[in-house]
Amino acid sequence: MKIENVPELYLNNPKQNPDLYVYDLKMTVDIIKTKVNLNMHMFSFLQTGKKQVHFANTSVTVDSDQSLLIKKGNCLWTELLDKEDIYYCRVFFFSEQLLKNFLNAHVKHRTLSKELPSYFAIENDDYLTTYFNSLSIIKKASPSYRDNLLSVKFDELLVYLLNKYEDAFENFLFSLVTEEASSIKSIIEQHVYSSLTLEEIAFLCNMSLSTFKRHFIKGYDASPGKWLRNKRLLKAKELLEDGSLTSSDIYLDLGYNNLSNFSNTFKAKFGVSPSQI
């Protein structure tokens, strides 16, 4: 499974570490469902086309009427939903430190009442259209001049959105910089009975497979492969005992590639074949 890192993928020098970065993204049908690790928070302004962005726990469909503020972490994939061969999207990346500086200067600290989603949907208007168009001019300026202008434009955008969405947007901004307990457990348990592979679950947790395995063993005192296999087999037994489903109905949904492999593993676990259940 190929996974791209952004914004590093778009930088002329991958060793750069900018606080702000603007990039015009062109996507075509040949890169549908590209998987990415998002390493900076990002505003995404879709100019033409329609897409669906899949996150760890949800998905959202957007077109040129909306923009998204996306929390750094994982976007599992982006799908193109219309028949256009190409769509254009302007993305504006910003560092967490820059956001902290803005919040310290402009906003009083709030206590988050609940875990917020991985994105904030923004309804485009005339102001935002003009704003995002202005970024195309600024990004062509000389580096020192460009960086200063982008810093001003970053503050301008956040002030406007705070005025437009008030507490909802303020809470979301604070969720981007608030240290929270790892969501690895909730992600794992949400996908226990899915057909996702270990590598795909690790991706959702924003970890390499080896790092994911270390965290899993520490949290569950078992290897992820063995733990998931046991959970899925127990679920299979429960479904078969209910009497309304057969092995052919469930093996794919529980992560098995073929019926024979499922039947053999089931028998090794319970001492009887699924058909005997």
TORKOL-4160 file (C-alpha; in steps of 0.2 Angstrom, whole numbers, padded with zeros to 4 digits, m for minus):
277
<pt num="1" X="0000" Y="0000" Z="0000"/>
<pt num="2" X="0008" Y="0016" Z="m0006"/>
<pt num="3" X="0006" Y="0031" Z="0007"/>
<pt num="4" X="0012" Y="0048" Z="0003"/>
<pt num="5" X="0017" Y="0061" Z="0016"/>
<pt num="6" X="0010" Y="0079" Z="0014"/>
<pt num="7" X="0015" Y="0093" Z="0013"/>
<pt num="8" X="0032" Y="0085" Z="0011"/>
<pt num="9" X="0027" Y="0078" Z="m0006"/>
<pt num="10" X="0024" Y="0096" Z="m0013"/>
<pt num="11" X="0039" Y="0104" Z="m0006"/>
<pt num="12" X="0053" Y="0108" Z="m0018"/>
<pt num="13" X="0065" Y="0104" Z="m0004"/>
<pt num="14" X="0058" Y="0090" Z="0007"/>
<pt num="15" X="0069" Y="0095" Z="0021"/>
<pt num="16" X="0060" Y="0112" Z="0022"/>
<pt num="17" X="0050" Y="0115" Z="0037"/>
<pt num="18" X="0039" Y="0130" Z="0033"/>
<pt num="19" X="0026" Y="0136" Z="0046"/>
<pt num="20" X="0015" Y="0141" Z="0031"/>
<pt num="21" X="0014" Y="0134" Z="0014"/>
<pt num="22" X="0002" Y="0136" Z="m0001"/>
<pt num="23" X="0000" Y="0123" Z="m0015"/>
<pt num="24" X="m0011" Y="0121" Z="m0030"/>
<pt num="25" X="m0016" Y="0103" Z="m0031"/>
<pt num="26" X="m0022" Y="0095" Z="m0047"/>
<pt num="27" X="m0029" Y="0078" Z="m0046"/>
<pt num="28" X="m0035" Y="0066" Z="m0060"/>
<pt num="29" X="m0044" Y="0050" Z="m0061"/>
<pt num="30" X="m0028" Y="0040" Z="m0061"/>
<pt num="31" X="m0024" Y="0044" Z="m0043"/>
<pt num="32" X="m0041" Y="0041" Z="m0036"/>
<pt num="33" X="m0040" Y="0034" Z="m0018"/>
<pt num="34" X="m0022" Y="0040" Z="m0015"/>
<pt num="35" X="m0018" Y="0037" Z="0003"/>
<pt num="36" X="m0009" Y="0051" Z="0013"/>
<pt num="37" X="m0002" Y="0055" Z="0030"/>
<pt num="38" X="m0006" Y="0073" Z="0033"/>
<pt num="39" X="0008" Y="0080" Z="0044"/>
<pt num="40" X="0002" Y="0098" Z="0045"/>
<pt num="41" X="m0016" Y="0106" Z="0048"/>
<pt num="42" X="m0023" Y="0111" Z="0032"/>
<pt num="43" X="m0036" Y="0122" Z="0024"/>
<pt num="44" X="m0043" Y="0113" Z="0008"/>
<pt num="45" X="m0052" Y="0124" Z="m0005"/>
<pt num="46" X="m0059" Y="0114" Z="m0019"/>
<pt num="47" X="m0061" Y="0125" Z="m0035"/>
<pt num="48" X="m0067" Y="0113" Z="m0047"/>
<pt num="49" X="m0074" Y="0096" Z="m0046"/>
<pt num="50" X="m0082" Y="0085" Z="m0032"/>
<pt num="51" X="m0073" Y="0073" Z="m0020"/>
<pt num="52" X="m0076" Y="0063" Z="m0004"/>
<pt num="53" X="m0062" Y="0062" Z="0009"/>
<pt num="54" X="m0061" Y="0047" Z="0020"/>
<pt num="55" X="m0055" Y="0049" Z="0038"/>
<pt num="56" X="m0052" Y="0036" Z="0052"/>
<pt num="57" X="m0069" Y="0037" Z="0059"/>
<pt num="58" X="m0080" Y="0046" Z="0046"/>
<pt num="59" X="m0080" Y="0053" Z="0028"/>
<pt num="60" X="m0086" Y="0070" Z="0020"/>
<pt num="61" X="m0091" Y="0075" Z="0003"/>
<pt num="62" X="m0087" Y="0092" Z="m0003"/>
<pt num="63" X="m0088" Y="0102" Z="m0019"/>
<pt num="64" X="m0084" Y="0120" Z="m0024"/>
<pt num="65" X="m0097" Y="0127" Z="m0011"/>
<pt num="66" X="m0087" Y="0121" Z="0003"/>
<pt num="67" X="m0069" Y="0121" Z="0010"/>
<pt num="68" X="m0062" Y="0110" Z="0024"/>
<pt num="69" X="m0050" Y="0114" Z="0038"/>
<pt num="70" X="m0042" Y="0096" Z="0041"/>
<pt num="71" X="m0033" Y="0091" Z="0057"/>
<pt num="72" X="m0016" Y="0084" Z="0054"/>
<pt num="73" X="m0016" Y="0065" Z="0056"/>
<pt num="74" X="m0024" Y="0053" Z="0043"/>
<pt num="75" X="m0034" Y="0055" Z="0028"/>
<pt num="76" X="m0036" Y="0037" Z="0022"/>
<pt num="77" X="m0040" Y="0042" Z="0004"/>
<pt num="78" X="m0048" Y="0055" Z="m0007"/>
<pt num="79" X="m0061" Y="0049" Z="m0020"/>
<pt num="80" X="m0066" Y="0060" Z="m0036"/>
<pt num="81" X="m0085" Y="0059" Z="m0037"/>
<pt num="82" X="m0089" Y="0068" Z="m0053"/>
<pt num="83" X="m0085" Y="0064" Z="m0071"/>
<pt num="84" X="m0072" Y="0077" Z="m0073"/>
<pt num="85" X="m0055" Y="0071" Z="m0078"/>
<pt num="86" X="m0047" Y="0084" Z="m0067"/>
<pt num="87" X="m0051" Y="0094" Z="m0052"/>
<pt num="88" X="m0041" Y="0108" Z="m0044"/>
<pt num="89" X="m0039" Y="0111" Z="m0025"/>
<pt num="90" X="m0029" Y="0125" Z="m0017"/>
<pt num="91" X="m0022" Y="0119" Z="0000"/>
<pt num="92" X="m0015" Y="0130" Z="0014"/>
<pt num="93" X="m0004" Y="0121" Z="0027"/>
<pt num="94" X="0000" Y="0129" Z="0044"/>
<pt num="95" X="0010" Y="0123" Z="0058"/>
<pt num="96" X="0004" Y="0120" Z="0076"/>
<pt num="97" X="0015" Y="0132" Z="0083"/>
<pt num="98" X="0009" Y="0146" Z="0072"/>
<pt num="99" X="m0009" Y="0142" Z="0078"/>
<pt num="100" X="m0004" Y="0142" Z="0096"/>
<pt num="101" X="0003" Y="0159" Z="0094"/>
<pt num="102" X="m0013" Y="0165" Z="0086"/>
<pt num="103" X="m0024" Y="0158" Z="0100"/>
<pt num="104" X="m0013" Y="0165" Z="0113"/>
<pt num="105" X="m0014" Y="0183" Z="0105"/>
<pt num="106" X="m0033" Y="0182" Z="0100"/>
<pt num="107" X="m0043" Y="0170" Z="0109"/>
<pt num="108" X="m0046" Y="0165" Z="0127"/>
<pt num="109" X="m0043" Y="0147" Z="0132"/>
<pt num="110" X="m0059" Y="0136" Z="0132"/>
<pt num="111" X="m0062" Y="0118" Z="0139"/>
<pt num="112" X="m0067" Y="0106" Z="0126"/>
<pt num="113" X="m0083" Y="0097" Z="0131"/>
<pt num="114" X="m0081" Y="0083" Z="0119"/>
<pt num="115" X="m0069" Y="0075" Z="0106"/>
<pt num="116" X="m0071" Y="0085" Z="0090"/>
<pt num="117" X="m0070" Y="0078" Z="0072"/>
<pt num="118" X="m0055" Y="0077" Z="0061"/>
<pt num="119" X="m0062" Y="0092" Z="0050"/>
<pt num="120" X="m0072" Y="0108" Z="0050"/>
<pt num="121" X="m0083" Y="0111" Z="0036"/>
<pt num="122" X="m0083" Y="0129" Z="0030"/>
<pt num="123" X="m0097" Y="0136" Z="0018"/>
<pt num="124" X="m0089" Y="0147" Z="0005"/>
<pt num="125" X="m0094" Y="0164" Z="0002"/>
<pt num="126" X="m0088" Y="0179" Z="m0008"/>
<pt num="127" X="m0075" Y="0184" Z="0005"/>
<pt num="128" X="m0068" Y="0167" Z="0005"/>
<pt num="129" X="m0067" Y="0165" Z="m0013"/>
<pt num="130" X="m0058" Y="0182" Z="m0015"/>
<pt num="131" X="m0047" Y="0177" Z="0000"/>
<pt num="132" X="m0041" Y="0160" Z="m0008"/>
<pt num="133" X="m0039" Y="0168" Z="m0025"/>
<pt num="134" X="m0027" Y="0181" Z="m0017"/>
<pt num="135" X="m0016" Y="0167" Z="m0011"/>
<pt num="136" X="m0011" Y="0162" Z="m0029"/>
<pt num="137" X="m0003" Y="0179" Z="m0031"/>
<pt num="138" X="0006" Y="0179" Z="m0014"/>
<pt num="139" X="0014" Y="0162" Z="m0017"/>
<pt num="140" X="0023" Y="0169" Z="m0032"/>
<pt num="141" X="0032" Y="0183" Z="m0022"/>
<pt num="142" X="0050" Y="0182" Z="m0016"/>
<pt num="143" X="0052" Y="0171" Z="0000"/>
<pt num="144" X="0054" Y="0184" Z="0013"/>
<pt num="145" X="0040" Y="0195" Z="0006"/>
<pt num="146" X="0029" Y="0180" Z="0004"/>
<pt num="147" X="0031" Y="0173" Z="0021"/>
<pt num="148" X="0027" Y="0189" Z="0029"/>
<pt num="149" X="0011" Y="0191" Z="0019"/>
<pt num="150" X="0006" Y="0173" Z="0022"/>
<pt num="151" X="0008" Y="0176" Z="0040"/>
<pt num="152" X="m0004" Y="0191" Z="0039"/>
<pt num="153" X="m0016" Y="0181" Z="0028"/>
<pt num="154" X="m0016" Y="0167" Z="0040"/>
<pt num="155" X="m0022" Y="0178" Z="0055"/>
<pt num="156" X="m0035" Y="0186" Z="0043"/>
<pt num="157" X="m0043" Y="0170" Z="0039"/>
<pt num="158" X="m0044" Y="0164" Z="0057"/>
<pt num="159" X="m0051" Y="0180" Z="0063"/>
<pt num="160" X="m0064" Y="0180" Z="0049"/>
<pt num="161" X="m0069" Y="0162" Z="0052"/>
<pt num="162" X="m0070" Y="0165" Z="0071"/>
<pt num="163" X="m0082" Y="0179" Z="0068"/>
<pt num="164" X="m0092" Y="0168" Z="0056"/>
<pt num="165" X="m0094" Y="0152" Z="0066"/>
<pt num="166" X="m0090" Y="0159" Z="0084"/>
<pt num="167" X="m0089" Y="0146" Z="0097"/>
<pt num="168" X="m0090" Y="0131" Z="0085"/>
<pt num="169" X="m0074" Y="0136" Z="0076"/>
<pt num="170" X="m0065" Y="0142" Z="0092"/>
<pt num="171" X="m0068" Y="0125" Z="0100"/>
<pt num="172" X="m0061" Y="0116" Z="0084"/>
<pt num="173" X="m0046" Y="0127" Z="0084"/>
<pt num="174" X="m0042" Y="0123" Z="0102"/>
<pt num="175" X="m0044" Y="0104" Z="0098"/>
<pt num="176" X="m0030" Y="0106" Z="0085"/>
<pt num="177" X="m0018" Y="0110" Z="0099"/>
<pt num="178" X="m0025" Y="0101" Z="0114"/>
<pt num="179" X="m0015" Y="0086" Z="0119"/>
<pt num="180" X="m0027" Y="0072" Z="0121"/>
<pt num="181" X="m0025" Y="0053" Z="0125"/>
<pt num="182" X="m0021" Y="0043" Z="0110"/>
<pt num="183" X="m0036" Y="0037" Z="0100"/>
<pt num="184" X="m0028" Y="0021" Z="0095"/>
<pt num="185" X="m0039" Y="0010" Z="0106"/>
<pt num="186" X="m0055" Y="0018" Z="0099"/>
<pt num="187" X="m0049" Y="0016" Z="0081"/>
<pt num="188" X="m0044" Y="m0002" Z="0084"/>
<pt num="189" X="m0060" Y="m0007" Z="0092"/>
<pt num="190" X="m0070" Y="0002" Z="0079"/>
<pt num="191" X="m0062" Y="m0009" Z="0065"/>
<pt num="192" X="m0061" Y="m0026" Z="0075"/>
<pt num="193" X="m0074" Y="m0034" Z="0064"/>
<pt num="194" X="m0070" Y="m0025" Z="0048"/>
<pt num="195" X="m0060" Y="m0032" Z="0033"/>
<pt num="196" X="m0046" Y="m0020" Z="0035"/>
<pt num="197" X="m0028" Y="m0027" Z="0036"/>
<pt num="198" X="m0016" Y="m0023" Z="0050"/>
<pt num="199" X="m0007" Y="m0011" Z="0039"/>
<pt num="200" X="m0023" Y="m0001" Z="0035"/>
<pt num="201" X="m0027" Y="0000" Z="0054"/>
<pt num="202" X="m0010" Y="0006" Z="0058"/>
<pt num="203" X="m0012" Y="0019" Z="0044"/>
<pt num="204" X="m0028" Y="0025" Z="0052"/>
<pt num="205" X="m0018" Y="0026" Z="0069"/>
<pt num="206" X="m0005" Y="0037" Z="0060"/>
<pt num="207" X="0008" Y="0024" Z="0063"/>
<pt num="208" X="0020" Y="0013" Z="0054"/>
<pt num="209" X="0016" Y="m0005" Z="0055"/>
<pt num="210" X="0031" Y="m0009" Z="0067"/>
<pt num="211" X="0026" Y="0006" Z="0078"/>
<pt num="212" X="0008" Y="0000" Z="0078"/>
<pt num="213" X="0013" Y="m0017" Z="0084"/>
<pt num="214" X="0023" Y="m0011" Z="0098"/>
<pt num="215" X="0009" Y="0001" Z="0104"/>
<pt num="216" X="m0004" Y="m0013" Z="0102"/>
<pt num="217" X="0006" Y="m0026" Z="0112"/>
<pt num="218" X="0009" Y="m0013" Z="0126"/>
<pt num="219" X="m0010" Y="m0009" Z="0127"/>
<pt num="220" X="m0017" Y="m0027" Z="0124"/>
<pt num="221" X="m0003" Y="m0038" Z="0130"/>
<pt num="222" X="m0005" Y="m0048" Z="0114"/>
<pt num="223" X="0001" Y="m0047" Z="0096"/>
<pt num="224" X="m0012" Y="m0038" Z="0085"/>
<pt num="225" X="m0013" Y="m0052" Z="0072"/>
<pt num="226" X="m0017" Y="m0065" Z="0086"/>
<pt num="227" X="m0029" Y="m0053" Z="0095"/>
<pt num="228" X="m0039" Y="m0048" Z="0080"/>
<pt num="229" X="m0040" Y="m0066" Z="0074"/>
<pt num="230" X="m0047" Y="m0072" Z="0090"/>
<pt num="231" X="m0060" Y="m0058" Z="0091"/>
<pt num="232" X="m0066" Y="m0061" Z="0073"/>
<pt num="233" X="m0067" Y="m0079" Z="0076"/>
<pt num="234" X="m0078" Y="m0077" Z="0091"/>
<pt num="235" X="m0089" Y="m0065" Z="0081"/>
<pt num="236" X="m0090" Y="m0078" Z="0067"/>
<pt num="237" X="m0095" Y="m0091" Z="0080"/>
<pt num="238" X="m0108" Y="m0079" Z="0087"/>
<pt num="239" X="m0115" Y="m0076" Z="0070"/>
<pt num="240" X="m0116" Y="m0094" Z="0065"/>
<pt num="241" X="m0124" Y="m0099" Z="0081"/>
<pt num="242" X="m0138" Y="m0086" Z="0077"/>
<pt num="243" X="m0143" Y="m0097" Z="0063"/>
<pt num="244" X="m0147" Y="m0084" Z="0050"/>
<pt num="245" X="m0130" Y="m0083" Z="0041"/>
<pt num="246" X="m0118" Y="m0096" Z="0034"/>
<pt num="247" X="m0099" Y="m0096" Z="0032"/>
<pt num="248" X="m0100" Y="m0089" Z="0014"/>
<pt num="249" X="m0110" Y="m0074" Z="0021"/>
<pt num="250" X="m0097" Y="m0069" Z="0034"/>
<pt num="251" X="m0079" Y="m0074" Z="0029"/>
<pt num="252" X="m0075" Y="m0059" Z="0018"/>
<pt num="253" X="m0082" Y="m0046" Z="0031"/>
<pt num="254" X="m0071" Y="m0053" Z="0044"/>
<pt num="255" X="m0055" Y="m0051" Z="0035"/>
<pt num="256" X="m0053" Y="m0068" Z="0027"/>
<pt num="257" X="m0048" Y="m0069" Z="0008"/>
<pt num="258" X="m0056" Y="m0086" Z="0005"/>
<pt num="259" X="m0068" Y="m0098" Z="0013"/>
<pt num="260" X="m0056" Y="m0112" Z="0015"/>
<pt num="261" X="m0044" Y="m0102" Z="0025"/>
<pt num="262" X="m0058" Y="m0096" Z="0036"/>
<pt num="263" X="m0065" Y="m0114" Z="0039"/>
<pt num="264" X="m0048" Y="m0121" Z="0043"/>
<pt num="265" X="m0044" Y="m0107" Z="0055"/>
<pt num="266" X="m0061" Y="m0108" Z="0063"/>
<pt num="267" X="m0059" Y="m0127" Z="0066"/>
<pt num="268" X="m0042" Y="m0125" Z="0073"/>
<pt num="269" X="m0049" Y="m0113" Z="0086"/>
<pt num="270" X="m0065" Y="m0122" Z="0091"/>
<pt num="271" X="m0062" Y="m0140" Z="0086"/>
<pt num="272" X="m0077" Y="m0140" Z="0074"/>
<pt num="273" X="m0080" Y="m0134" Z="0057"/>
<pt num="274" X="m0091" Y="m0119" Z="0054"/>
<pt num="275" X="m0104" Y="m0130" Z="0045"/>
<pt num="276" X="m0106" Y="m0140" Z="0061"/>
<pt num="277" X="m0111" Y="m0125" Z="0070"/>
